[in-house]
């Protein structure tokens, strides 16, 4: 999006290139994940992870002695990426007298300092500046923290490969080039992209070349198309590029909850909790993983909702013209989510229904337990029924030879032959994907293990009941759905039963 007036010689398209400022931080963190992958494939150096202390990767990382001895020596890459390290916001001094208003943050003051900072200068400033708070205590935005992270990552990479790359070169090699982000870069504007550069109509930082020390914090240029490639290939695809599913799961895990209780911080991603209606009487809260970037007349925002499978990219620039309304990316984001979240929630419900909902019958014995299961079509003795409501997959009922299979879980807490029914109720039980690689592999291609949960709990369901197993060690609280070419199978190992979907 662009506030300026487009004409035939100055079209703004999805390939137009804008400064994305602090969106760069997400790429700094992601570069660490790519190097982590490389570190696991060698035996020369200790492996790198986001949980590695910075001092083990960057020998010249130092802090004032008292802070170093009070948790600073154990600052990790994850702390730097999630702004929980306590490092100061900037790696330079800004001699502004903010009380009398004599100093202004503009291109000739803060811009010049920002542009001239080197990685070594940022490290020197950090070494001589007290931490803002104890590491891990809270979160506070830190550009210098992302600079230190990048220095640590490229230091490890250069040691591993006997190279002398800058972090910006590493990012181009490990991230931008593999993702085919051909309109994205750091440093001076390449000649072939000059015609694609969007220039704000107001005061701007188009001509500032950000110093190497601040490239990982705010130096990136990109286009909507390129950022979409990043969101899709890394955070939305079932099989992410360049990293593993495990790395993605760990990276999307919140590090800290901010005081308002509505926002969390993760590694280089800001996590907003957004609640939207998903039916006439039900609402649901989703985690939106995003990153903003603002500076020098440019504004950008990337957001991804992994649970719903979509992302958005918003880019704008200031016009500086009278009577023009400013486009605020966060307002655009909220409006877009207000439309897309319910729509994608409905689509997810429909898709899950098509994949798994229906009657399961034609029971056959699995062969793992000596007891035989009587074969049957859909009848009153052996069957299961799955339904989807508000995006949740429910096992409404499952009978095996006339026995309510979920009653077995209830009986664990009964004294005698009767007691509270939590699992074997008319509402059934909720199912959530487990994603354990070992368990899924036991059932082959197309298998997905599902954890059986109590629906509508007011408190967190901590218990898997995995200590209660069948005679072969399979947890009573899990079942398996296997998608075949022509049907879907439901396996419940504790009863050694395999059912096939009879009708949707």
N, C-alpha and C positions, 0 to 999 in steps of 0.2 A: 504494500500500500504506500502511497505517496501523496503528500499534501500539495505538491506542485502541480501546475497545469501541464498535462502532456500534450505534445503536438507531434506532427509527422516526423520531426527530426529528433525528438527527445522522448521516445516511448519508454515507459517503465514496464518491464515484464518480469516474469519469474526468473529470468537470467540476469537481470540487473544486479550489479554488485554494490553492496553497502558495507560500511563498517558495522561489525556486529559486536564490537567492544567486549563486554564481559561474558558473552556466549563463548568466548575463547576458553574460559575456565573449564567448561565441560570437555573440551578437546585436550586440555592439559591433563586432566584426570584420565581420560580415555587413553592417552599415550602411555600412561603407566600400565594400564591393563594389557596393551599390546606387548610391552616389554616384559610384563609378568609371564605372558605366554611363551616368549622366547627363553626366559630364564629357566623354565621347567624342562626345556629340551636340551639343557647342557649340564655339565657337572663341574665346570671350572669355578664358578662363583656360587655363593649361597643364593637360593631363590629370592626373587623380589616379589612382594605382595603389597597391597595397600596397607597392610598392618605392619610393614617393616619400619623400624625406627629410622628417621632421616639420617642420624649420625652414622649408621652402618653403610649408607649409600654415598654420603657426602661428608668426607672427613673434615672439611673446613666449616661445617655448620656448627655455630657456637651461639650461646646466649650469655647474658650477664650471669655471674656465678650463682647467685641466690636462686634465680629462676631455673638455671640448669640443674641444680641439685634438688629442686622442688617440683620434679615432673618434667622439666624441659628436655632432659636427655632422652626421654622416652616418647617425644612427639613423633607421630607416625605420618606416613603419606596420607592416610585417611583423614587424620585430624586437619592437615593442611587443606585437603580438598573440601572438607565440610565446614571450614572456618571455625573449628573448635580448638585450634592450637594455642590461641592467645597471642599469636604474633601480631605486630602493629599493622594497621591498614596499609600504609605505604612504606616504600623503601627509600624515601627521600624526605627532606624537611621542607615545609611550606611556611615561610615566615609571614603569615597573615595575621594582622591584628583584627580578629573577628569581633572583638568587643566594640571597637569604634567603626567597624565596617570599612577599613582602609584597604583590605585585601579582597581580591575577586578571583574566583576560580575560572580562568579562561585560558585560551590557547597560548597566550604569552607568559602565563605564570605556571599553573599546574600542567598545562599541555607541554611546555618545553621540558619541565622536569620529568614528566611521564615519558616523553620521547627520548630523553637522554640517558635514562637509567640502564645500567649494565647488570648482568647477573651478579658480578663480584661486588658491585656497589650495594645491591639489595642485601646480600649476605653480610656485608660490613655493617650496614645500618641495623640489621636484625641482631647482630652480635653485641651491639652497644645500646640496645633499647630494651627497657623492661617489658615483660609480657603484659598485656592488657588484663589478663586473668589467668588463673591456673589452668593448665592444659586439660581439656575435657569438661571444664566447669560449665561453659555455656558456648554460644556461638556469636561471633562478631565478624563482619565482613573484612577480609584481608587480601588485598592484592599482592602484598609481599609474600603471603603464605603460598599462593599459587606459583609465584616466581621461584621460591625455594623448592617446591615440589618438582617443578620442571628441571631445575638444576640437578636435583638428586636423581631423577629418572635418566637424564641424558648422561650424567656421570657414570651411572651403572652401565648404560648401553655402550658407551665408548670403551669402558673397561672390558666388556664382554666381547666386543667386536674389534678392538684395537683401532678405533676410529677417533676423530676429533670433531664430530658434528656439534653444531649448536642445537638447542632444543627446537627451534623453528625448522631446521633442516630435518631433524628426526620426525617432527609432526608431518611434514610433507611426505617423507619416505614411508612412515608406518601407518599413517591415517588418511591423509588427503588423496594421495595417489591411488592406494588400493581401493578406495571408495569412489574413484573416478570423479572427485570433486574438483573439476577443472577450472571453476571460476573462483576458487578459494585460495588464499595466500596470506603470507605475513610479509611485512617490510614494504619496500617500494612497489608502486603499482606497475605490473608488467605492461609493456607497450601494447600487446595484443588485447588487453582488457580495458584500456583507457576509454574506449567508446562505450563500454558497458557500465562505467562508474556512475552511480547516482550522486549528484551534488546538491546538498540542501540549499535552499534559497536564503537561509539565514546564516549567521556566523557559524563556521564549521571547521572541522579538523581534517578535511580531505588531504591537505598538503603535509600534515604531520606524519613522519615516519616513526612509529613507535620503537623505542629501544628494545634490544634483545631481552633486557631484564623484565619488560612488561608485555612482551609478545604472548606468553602463556596466560596472562591475566586479562588482556584487552586488545591485543594487536591484530586480530584476525579480520579479514574481509571475506565476504561470502555472498551467495545468492540464495533465493528461496528454493530453487531446484536443488542446489548442493546440500543445504541443510535438511531438505526432505530426504535425500539419500542417506544422510547420517541417521536421522530418526528411524527410517524404515529398516535399514540394513543392520543397525546395532540394537535398537531398543524395541522393535516391533516384529521382526521376522521370527518365525518359529525356530529357525536355526541361524543365529546371529553370525555376521561376518566378523572375522578377526579375533573374536573372543569366544569363550564357551558359555553355555547356558548357566553354568555354576557361577562364573564371573558376573554375568548379568544379574542373577538373583542377589548376589552379595552386594553389588553396587547399588541396586534399587532398595536396599534396606536402609531405613532411616537411622541416622546417627544420633540425632537429638531432636526433641520437641521444643519449639520456641514457646515463650511465656504465654502467648495468646491461645495456645492449645489447638490452633487451626492450621498451623504451618509447622513443617518439620524440615530439617536439613539433612541431606545425604551427601555423598562424595560428589561435589561440583554440581549438584542438582538441588533446586529448591522444590520442596514437596508441599503442595497445597491440598488440603482435604476439602473436596467439593461435593456437596449433597444436592442431588437432583431427584425429582419424582420419576419413578419408573412404572407406576401404575396409578390408578385413581386413588388408592389409599396407602401406597407404599413409596418410600423414598430410599435412596441408597447413597452411600458416601464412597467416592472414588479418590484414589491418590493420583494427582497430576504432577508428573515429574518435569520440571521446566527450568529454564535459565533465561534471565533477562540480560540485555546489553544496552547501555545508554551512554552517549558521549558525543560531543562535537557536532550536534545536529542530527544524529542518527539514533534510532530506537529499534530494538529487535527483541523478539521473544520466541523461544522454542518450547513446545509442550508435548508430552506424550502420555497417553493413558494406556499402559500395557494391558490392563484387565479388559479393555474394550477394543484394543487393536487399532487405535488411530493416533495421529499426532497432528499438530498444527505449527505453522511457521508464520510469524507476523513480522514485517519489516516496514519501517516508515522513516521519513525524513522531514525536517521542518521546512516550511515554505518561507517564513518570514514576511508573508504578505498580510496586509490589513484585511480584516473581516473574514479570515480563514480560521476555522476551528482546528484545534490541535488534535491529532489522532493519538490516543494513549493506548499502547499495545495491550496493557492489562485489561482495559475495558473491552477492547475488541476480543481478546481471549475469552473473557467471561461470557460475552454475548454468543460467541461461537460454541463454547462448551454448553451453554444453555440450550442450544439447538441440537448439537451433535450427540451429547451424552445420552439423552433419552432415546434418540434414534438408534444409536449403536447398541444401547441396552436392549431395545426391542429386537434388533437384528441378531444379537447374541443369543437371546432367548429362543428365537425362531431356529437358529442354527443348532443350538444344543438340543432342542426338541427333535429336529430332523435326524440328528446323529444318534440319540440314545433313548428318547422317550418311547414308551409303548409297552405291550404285553410280551413277556418272555415265557416260553413254555418248551415243549418237546425235550424235557429233561433227560439227560444221559449221565451215567456215572463217570466221574473223572478218572477213576482207576487208581487214585492215590491212597484210598482207604478201603479196607476189605468189605465194608458194608455196601450193599448194592442199592442204587436209587432206581425206583420204578420209572420206566419211561412213560411219558404222557404227552398229550397235546394240551391245549388250554383247557383246564378242568378245575375241579375243586380240590385237588390234592397236591399238585406240583406246578407252581407258576410264580412269576414276579411281575410287578407293575411299577414302571418308572414314569415320573411326570416332571415337568419343568414349570416352576412358578417364580416370577421375579428374578430370573436368571439363575436360580438355584435348582440343581437336579436333586429330586427326591426319590428315594425308594419307599413307595407307599406301602407295599406289602410284599412278602416273599414266603411262600409256603412250600415245604418239601415233604412229600408223603403225608400231607395233612398237618405238619408241624410248623408253627410260626418260627422261622429262623431267628428273628430278632428277639424272640422271647429268651433265647439262650443267653443273650447279654444281660437281660433283666434278671434272670435267675442267679446271676453271680452275686447279687445283693439280697436275695430272698432268704428268709428263714422258713423252711417248709415248702409248700407248693403254691404260695401266693405272696404278693408283695407289690411294691410300687412299679408301675409300668412306665418307663421312660423311653425305651426303644420300641417296644411292641405296642404302639398306639395307632389309632386310625390315621393320624397325620403322617406316620412313617418317620423316616430319618433323612437328614440332609447328607449329600455326598459332596466331597471336595477332593480334587485331584491331589495325589500324594507326591508324584514326580520323583520318587526314589528310583534311581537308575537300576539298582540291583533287583528290586521287586518287579519292576516293569519287564526286565530282561527275562525273568523266569517264565513269562507267558508269550514271548516272541513278538514278532512284528505286529503292529496295530494295537498293542495292549496298553491299557491305562489303568493303574491301580487307583482306587478311590477309597478315601477314608470315610467311615460311617460316623456321622456327628449328630448330636442332639440339636434339633432346630429350635430357633427362637429363644436361645438362652440369653439371660440378662448379664451373664458374666462370661469371661473367656473360657472356652472348652480346652483345658490343658491335657486331658487324658486320652491316650490312644488305646488303652487296655491291651497293649502289645505284650504284656506279661501273661495274658490269657490266650493260649494258642490251641490249635488242634494238635493231633498227635504227630504231625509232621512239622510243627513249629510255625504254622501260618497264623497271624493275628486274627482273633475273632472279629475285630472291628474294621476289617477291610474286605472289599470285594473287587473284582476285576472285570472291566468291559474290554472286549477285544473286537475291533472293527475288521471284519472280513470283507471280501469283494461283494458278497451277496447277502450278508446279514451281519448282525452284531451278537456276540456271545456274552452271556453273563456267567462268570465263574464265582462260586462261593466255596472256597476250599474247605472250610470247617465242616460242611455237609457233603463235600466231594461231589458237588452238583455243577453241571454245565447246562445252561438254558440258552435257547436261541430266540431272537426276537421274532414273534409270530405275526404281530401286526403293530403298526404305529398308532 
